[in-house]
Amino acid sequence: MKRLFWLGLGVATGVVLTRKAAQAAQRLTPAGVGEQVGDGLRELASAIGAFGAEVRAGMSEREHELTDFVEQRTGQPLPGMPGSARSATARAPRAGDRG
């Protein structure tokens, strides 16, 4: 029974090591290196896109905060600001608007 256990353990270990060695060898081929570089570039592009979205969201939020602050301090809405009270009420209806 002990011999059968050790035989099974040896076979399982051999299979695992063989698969890992094959994967490592595939990563070292030109196709494998290209795949790794492509994955890295896709990951980098995704991170840059997410960073840009976060920056734009932060800028928009800060712009609204500053607009509200200025309107509150002056008592008048800022002309031409999309978040200001005046521009929302004074906007002329467009051709495609339905009311």
GUKELO-68097 format. One line per field, with one value per residue (C-alpha): residue in one letter; residue number from 0; x negated, y negated, z. Coordinates in Angstrom, 3 decimals, always signed. Layout:
BEGIN
resn	(A_...);
resi	(NUM_...);
X	(X_...);
Y	(Y_...);
Z	(Z_...);
***
This chain:
BEGIN
resn	(M_K_R_L_F_W_L_G_L_G_V_A_T_G_V_V_L_T_R_K_A_A_Q_A_A_Q_R_L_T_P_A_G_V_G_E_Q_V_G_D_G_L_R_E_L_A_S_A_I_G_A_F_G_A_E_V_R_A_G_M_S_E_R_E_H_E_L_T_D_F_V_E_Q_R_T_G_Q_P_L_P_G_M_P_G_S_A_R_S_A_T_A_R_A_P_R_A_G_D_R_G);
resi	(0_1_2_3_4_5_6_7_8_9_10_11_12_13_14_15_16_17_18_19_20_21_22_23_24_25_26_27_28_29_30_31_32_33_34_35_36_37_38_39_40_41_42_43_44_45_46_47_48_49_50_51_52_53_54_55_56_57_58_59_60_61_62_63_64_65_66_67_68_69_70_71_72_73_74_75_76_77_78_79_80_81_82_83_84_85_86_87_88_89_90_91_92_93_94_95_96_97_98);
X	(+0.000_-2.867_-4.530_-1.323_-0.971_-4.547_-4.137_-0.978_-2.681_-5.662_-3.450_-1.419_-4.606_-6.054_-2.937_-2.854_-6.556_-6.324_-3.420_-5.194_-8.365_-6.371_-4.677_-8.026_-9.506_-6.513_-6.935_-10.517_-9.585_-9.161_-5.381_-5.280_-7.390_-5.186_-2.090_-3.536_-4.479_-1.004_+0.660_-1.556_-0.742_+2.999_+2.759_+0.805_+3.308_+6.168_+4.433_+3.751_+7.386_+8.646_+6.280_+7.519_+11.137_+10.375_+8.637_+11.554_+14.066_+12.025_+11.692_+15.426_+16.240_+13.820_+15.176_+18.700_+17.494_+15.750_+18.733_+21.077_+18.685_+18.354_+22.110_+22.764_+20.259_+21.319_+25.014_+25.108_+24.815_+21.763_+22.552_+21.721_+21.134_+23.026_+23.702_+24.870_+28.504_+28.770_+27.501_+29.904_+32.957_+31.873_+30.907_+32.810_+34.667_+33.013_+34.701_+34.634_+35.831_+39.233_+41.007);
Y	(+0.000_-2.389_-1.690_-2.414_-5.748_-6.780_-5.676_-7.794_-10.751_-10.420_-10.248_-13.294_-15.253_-14.287_-15.433_-18.777_-19.435_-18.459_-20.865_-23.726_-23.111_-23.112_-26.391_-27.971_-26.821_-28.215_-31.615_-31.779_-31.282_-34.381_-33.867_-33.568_-36.695_-38.598_-37.461_-38.639_-42.013_-42.382_-41.539_-44.041_-46.793_-46.104_-46.272_-49.542_-51.085_-50.093_-51.644_-54.876_-55.045_-54.510_-57.196_-59.653_-58.941_-59.527_-62.821_-64.020_-63.072_-64.908_-67.987_-68.064_-67.647_-70.412_-72.703_-72.241_-72.918_-76.113_-77.235_-76.708_-78.561_-81.559_-81.707_-81.499_-84.240_-86.620_-85.813_-85.588_-82.609_-82.343_-82.891_-80.024_-77.414_-74.181_-73.591_-77.111_-77.856_-80.631_-78.628_-75.789_-78.072_-80.483_-77.811_-78.201_-75.081_-73.128_-71.765_-68.165_-69.033_-67.824_-69.415);
Z	(+0.000_+0.806_-2.505_-4.386_-2.541_-3.342_-6.941_-7.301_-5.640_-7.977_-11.065_-9.963_-9.222_-12.604_-14.439_-12.607_-13.172_-16.847_-17.420_-15.626_-17.653_-20.902_-19.942_-19.064_-22.369_-24.285_-22.571_-23.829_-27.473_-29.678_-29.724_-25.949_-25.459_-27.900_-26.051_-22.732_-24.210_-25.723_-22.415_-20.629_-23.128_-22.862_-19.078_-19.281_-21.696_-19.414_-16.399_-18.307_-19.439_-15.893_-14.603_-17.239_-16.323_-12.644_-13.440_-15.592_-12.889_-10.261_-12.453_-13.109_-9.432_-8.434_-11.159_-9.802_-6.254_-7.337_-9.416_-6.473_-4.179_-6.508_-7.118_-3.393_-2.565_-5.354_-5.283_-9.068_-11.388_-13.593_-17.273_-19.581_-16.855_-17.493_-13.795_-13.009_-12.219_-14.804_-17.738_-16.942_-16.940_-19.683_-22.191_-25.421_-26.524_-29.284_-32.375_-31.054_-27.509_-26.435_-23.531);
***
